[in-house]
């Protein structure tokens, strides 16, 4: 019972992180900081990774490796945003880190969807089948594109300023 409640809390935090992450990324694409949404996104995304480590397992899991990577990316993004105040190259470092952190959450969402949703599980029961691989590839390509465009559009000054 406690594990079920914990799992629900973890999933809700994860979904809130993904939702707020998309708002933040769309803000970056529009050249807007969205400070409140950014704090919420970073906090929920850190919480998602941290709470993932408290599920009972008896050996090191790929999800734990992904959690470590996510926390490292988030540490750099948070440092760039709050300690370096997006100055100079730290602006692009923040954008790249924030989008990667969101991508990692979406990656896990896709994995979990193919494990838990019967129709998706039927299409890719071992997650080595083309529907799973192509979904992950398309999502990765979209996030690479989002990262590039956001890094270009999110700047200190308006476009065309001297």
Secondary structure, DSSP 8 states (H G I E B T S, - for coil): -HHHHHHHHHHHHHHHHHHHHHHHHHHHHTT---HHHHHHHHHHHHHHHHHHTTS--SS--HHHHHHHHHHHHHHHHHIIIIISTT-TTHHHHHHHHHHHHHHHHHHHHHHHHHHHSHHHHHH-TTS-SHHHHHHHHHHHHHHHHHHHHHHHH--SS-TT--
